Amino acid sequence: MDFSLTPEQEQFGKQVREFIHEHLKPELRDEVEREQYSIGPLGKKFVRLMGQRGWLGIGWPRQYGGQGRGAIDQWLFLQEMDLENLPTGGLTLSSAGPTLMRVGSEEQKREYLPKILSGEIEFAIGYTEPNAGSDLASLQTRAAREGDSYVINGRKIYTSAAHHSTHIWLLARTDPNAPKHRGISIFILPIDAPGVTIRPLRTMGSERSNEVFFEDVRIPAGNLVGDENQGWYYVTMALDFERLIPHARAQRQLEDLINYAKRTVVDGRPLSRRPQVRLALARLAVEVEAVRLFSLRSAWMIECGKTPNVEASILKVFISELSEHISVAAQNIMGPYAAVRAGDPLAPVRGRLERLYRGFPMYKFAGGTNEVMRNIIAQRGLGMPRG
Ligand SMILES: Cc1cc2nc3c(=O)[nH]c(=O)nc-3n(C[C@H](O)[C@H](O)[C@H](O)COP(=O)(O)OP(=O)(O)OC[C@H]3O[C@@H](n4cnc5c(N)ncnc54)[C@H](O)[C@@H]3O)c2cc1C
């Protein structure tokens, strides 16, 4: 593959960067650092601003309101946003939206796709249940057809974006008598429908996730996506679209550590002169560069019409473990200061790396665990039999 960007792509990346720098006010930066993976009111406003510029859907096909510029441009946009930790519409834009383009009804496409691109609609992903995580097809949330409606009963867990989204992209069981992969369907469920209860679930890293309960929630039958009982097929498709993973945050975290080591003087010498600090940072630089290339390769494959599968699993494992390596290096380099939380004037780099230390374990779970990813690599990449 050719790793170089075209002059137009370079120019586009620069344009996004300049726009972000112009509009990233201190209040938005504070909100982003406070909220992390949630989106606050200023973050939402910023996403809409990006929608108005046409950048949310820069790589989406023109017929669905995008600019048809391809996956590398979409990746460049995500990279620049990720570098500043800014929200981008997440899986609504990169997974649910593209699935809807392929299997949604004409009415659903007209109703939802333009609003996704303007930042007005955001889906929380409602797959996982207390007894259905890696073995997702065991899910029990029930969607029963009653006339022109479906009635939903059940419970989801780790529905991360539910508290700031407009809808849930819901996976529910429509045929309890069919084999488990063949009796489930996808629905679009408005979050304000009567009978939906959202409860916060705080993670170790302070990110908010949610439990969502459904009690006789009635939604129109037209909210079924595609055909009934084909949900497993559509979810697999939606997961395949989750492959455009930016990595720029790791680059920023490494820069934070490098600047800290250069600035901090201990016993009359900057930390950056210590051999063990230099080695640790150089080791991380190698990993950050490797992840950049993995990530660009996935974007390039999508641009060429290929589906990164094993490649995406490799990238997911590598990125999540890189977060661990960066946080452990921060502990070693910053010593006790690494444990000082954001808000305390003694917290280095505004407490960002302290928070990463508490947060990195979740990256090994969210979006499919690293063990499951390694199973995919062994089976599909190395041609090994099922474990
Ligand atoms: C912070 C966070 C945010 C999340 N956000 C969302 C969201 O928005 N929407 C959503 O639907 N879900 C979300 N998830 C759920 C996530 O997808 C699940 O946590 C994940 O799929 C694992 O499921 P589980 O937690 O039930 O663990 P389990 O599946 O119970 O796994 C427990 C352990 O067993 C291991 N294991 C399980 N099966 C195998 C196997 N076959 N081979 C080897 N090891 C195995 C796992 O790797 C893990 O270490 C989120 C999770 C987290 C932590």
PDBQT file of the ligand as one rigid body, heavy atoms in Angstrom, charges set to zero:
ROOT
HETATM    1  C1  LIG A 401     -16.844   0.777  29.299  1.00  0.00    +0.000 C 
HETATM    2  C2  LIG A 401     -17.639  -0.143  28.459  1.00  0.00    +0.000 A 
HETATM    3  C3  LIG A 401     -18.488   0.385  27.499  1.00  0.00    +0.000 A 
HETATM    4  C4  LIG A 401     -19.308  -0.464  26.750  1.00  0.00    +0.000 A 
HETATM    5  N1  LIG A 401     -20.211   0.083  25.865  1.00  0.00    +0.000 NA
HETATM    6  C5  LIG A 401     -21.124  -0.716  25.274  1.00  0.00    +0.000 A 
HETATM    7  C6  LIG A 401     -22.187  -0.164  24.499  1.00  0.00    +0.000 A 
HETATM    8  O1  LIG A 401     -22.290   1.048  24.321  1.00  0.00    +0.000 OA
HETATM    9  N2  LIG A 401     -23.119  -1.009  24.002  1.00  0.00    +0.000 N 
HETATM   10  C7  LIG A 401     -23.071  -2.366  24.186  1.00  0.00    +0.000 A 
HETATM   11  O2  LIG A 401     -23.946  -3.056  23.692  1.00  0.00    +0.000 OA
HETATM   12  N3  LIG A 401     -22.057  -2.923  24.900  1.00  0.00    +0.000 NA
HETATM   13  C8  LIG A 401     -21.094  -2.128  25.448  1.00  0.00    +0.000 A 
HETATM   14  N4  LIG A 401     -20.089  -2.685  26.223  1.00  0.00    +0.000 N 
HETATM   15  C9  LIG A 401     -20.112  -4.108  26.486  1.00  0.00    +0.000 C 
HETATM   16  C10 LIG A 401     -18.962  -4.879  25.872  1.00  0.00    +0.000 C 
HETATM   17  O3  LIG A 401     -19.178  -5.069  24.496  1.00  0.00    +0.000 OA
HETATM   18  C11 LIG A 401     -18.887  -6.177  26.667  1.00  0.00    +0.000 C 
HETATM   19  O4  LIG A 401     -18.354  -5.846  27.944  1.00  0.00    +0.000 OA
HETATM   20  C12 LIG A 401     -18.019  -7.206  26.021  1.00  0.00    +0.000 C 
HETATM   21  O5  LIG A 401     -18.584  -7.665  24.830  1.00  0.00    +0.000 OA
HETATM   22  C13 LIG A 401     -17.761  -8.398  26.966  1.00  0.00    +0.000 C 
HETATM   23  O6  LIG A 401     -18.937  -8.889  27.508  1.00  0.00    +0.000 OA
HETATM   24  P1  LIG A 401     -19.065  -9.117  29.098  1.00  0.00    +0.000 P 
HETATM   25  O7  LIG A 401     -18.710  -7.831  29.765  1.00  0.00    +0.000 OA
HETATM   26  O8  LIG A 401     -20.389  -9.700  29.354  1.00  0.00    +0.000 OA
HETATM   27  O9  LIG A 401     -17.926 -10.129  29.466  1.00  0.00    +0.000 OA
HETATM   28  P2  LIG A 401     -17.978 -11.710  29.245  1.00  0.00    +0.000 P 
HETATM   29  O10 LIG A 401     -18.412 -12.020  27.865  1.00  0.00    +0.000 OA
HETATM   30  O11 LIG A 401     -18.752 -12.308  30.368  1.00  0.00    +0.000 OA
HETATM   31  O12 LIG A 401     -16.462 -12.081  29.399  1.00  0.00    +0.000 OA
HETATM   32  C14 LIG A 401     -15.812 -12.246  30.668  1.00  0.00    +0.000 C 
HETATM   33  C15 LIG A 401     -14.396 -12.685  30.403  1.00  0.00    +0.000 C 
HETATM   34  O13 LIG A 401     -14.395 -13.968  29.737  1.00  0.00    +0.000 OA
HETATM   35  C16 LIG A 401     -13.663 -13.895  28.529  1.00  0.00    +0.000 C 
HETATM   36  N5  LIG A 401     -14.288 -14.688  27.477  1.00  0.00    +0.000 N 
HETATM   37  C17 LIG A 401     -15.605 -14.748  27.183  1.00  0.00    +0.000 A 
HETATM   38  N6  LIG A 401     -15.813 -15.582  26.126  1.00  0.00    +0.000 NA
HETATM   39  C18 LIG A 401     -14.594 -16.018  25.741  1.00  0.00    +0.000 A 
HETATM   40  C19 LIG A 401     -14.144 -16.894  24.724  1.00  0.00    +0.000 A 
HETATM   41  N7  LIG A 401     -14.993 -17.455  23.853  1.00  0.00    +0.000 N 
HETATM   42  N8  LIG A 401     -12.815 -17.123  24.620  1.00  0.00    +0.000 NA
HETATM   43  C20 LIG A 401     -11.940 -16.550  25.503  1.00  0.00    +0.000 A 
HETATM   44  N9  LIG A 401     -12.307 -15.717  26.504  1.00  0.00    +0.000 NA
HETATM   45  C21 LIG A 401     -13.607 -15.463  26.620  1.00  0.00    +0.000 A 
HETATM   46  C22 LIG A 401     -13.704 -12.418  28.127  1.00  0.00    +0.000 C 
HETATM   47  O14 LIG A 401     -12.629 -12.071  27.271  1.00  0.00    +0.000 OA
HETATM   48  C23 LIG A 401     -13.631 -11.724  29.472  1.00  0.00    +0.000 C 
HETATM   49  O15 LIG A 401     -12.297 -11.614  29.903  1.00  0.00    +0.000 OA
HETATM   50  C24 LIG A 401     -19.225  -1.855  26.939  1.00  0.00    +0.000 A 
HETATM   51  C25 LIG A 401     -18.325  -2.383  27.867  1.00  0.00    +0.000 A 
HETATM   52  C26 LIG A 401     -17.543  -1.549  28.636  1.00  0.00    +0.000 A 
HETATM   53  C27 LIG A 401     -16.608  -2.148  29.648  1.00  0.00    +0.000 C 
ENDROOT
TORSDOF 0
